[in-house]
Amino acid sequence: MSNQHFRPLDSSPSWKMTQFIWGVIPVQAISVAANLGIADLVAEEPKTAEELARTTNTDASALQRLLRMLTSLAIFAEDAAGRFLNTSLSETLRRDHPDSVRALAVLWGAPFFWRPWGELGAAVATGLPVFDRVYQQSFFDYLIRHPADSSVFNAAMTEVSSVDISAVLDAYEFSGFKRLVDVGGGHGALLQGILSANSHLQGVLYDLPGVIADAEKLRSGKVAARCEILAGNFFESVPSGADLYVLKRIIHDWSDDSALTILANCRRAISSEGKLLLVEWVLKPPNEPDLGKFTDLNMLVLLGGRERTESDFRALLRKAGFSLSRVIPTAGPHSIIESEPV
């Protein structure tokens, strides 16, 4: 039989597509390993599946199969004695790793987060978020009513912010401002970073009461004397009088109409010479690889929000009374979109 049409399995389009289709398995496996703290448990010395199972109260055979699968992706390694140890990838699942993504892995494996993805087809058909369809309430209303899941989500958002902080500080000069409001700033990780690097600057953390309740580092840290923590809803108002307003990964959560409400409240609050910074994905042109296009679908499924192009941001800001000044790339995944009131 002629083999002129034979192609190695690992180079065929169908095999590459199969790898994409099976992609749900690594997500869940990584999340389970992160939730069990396996990377922390093997940080000091390798351990067998039996040893790890006793510590994590799991089935040794099932845990060995989980870790064996992850070693095939170079996430953990297994030595000749059947003991598991960390690799450069699994190290990032440690709680104390400087670039840890453990909380993000736990979030993506949390049932409240991944179940709505089973309804992606409905989101594409209707253009509406399907989280509401699955849980009979909006995403943020759900978090208010489920504090344990809210803690998982906020921990992941704080972790993501920590990755971005140095990139934002390196890319933008904050020394010319006097008072900064971090709108929807969560636990205050970004604000703490900016204030720590700019000793003259006063800051305001503004978010929902249940969110700022966990902003402990701002209450007791070195910047506490220069930081005010205010509870409120950015759909109703934003603290006034500052010369710099920062919204990090806020606008992408919302539809254009809702985003306009938030931006209009910022426009009413900002001083005439102030600046507004949005830290967001700025989508790349068609056909270019772009993780932002993945998060865009996540916004559709969970929230009804969207990621935007530069022209999208320009038009949105114009409607809210701002003029887009420049888009500043950072060393991280997000860009800084600077605008001024007009």
Secondary structure, 3 states (H helix, E strand, C coil): CCCCCCCCHHHCHHHHHHHHHCCHHHHHHHHHHHHHCHHHHCCCCCEEHHHHHHHHCCCHHHHHHHHHHHHCCCCCEECCCCEEECCHHHHCCCCCCCCCCHHHHHHHHCHHHHHHHHHHHHHHHHCCCCHHHHHCCCHHHHHHHCHHHHHHHHHHHHHHHHHHHHHHHHHCCCCCCCEEEEECCCCCHHHHHHHHHCCCCEEEEEECHHHHCCCHHHHHCCCHHHEEEEECCCCCCCCCCCCEEEEECCHHHCCHHHHHHHHHHHHHHCCCCCEEEEEECECCCCCCCCHHHHHHHHHHHHCCCCCECHHHHHHHHHHHCEEEEEEEECCCCCEEEEEEEC
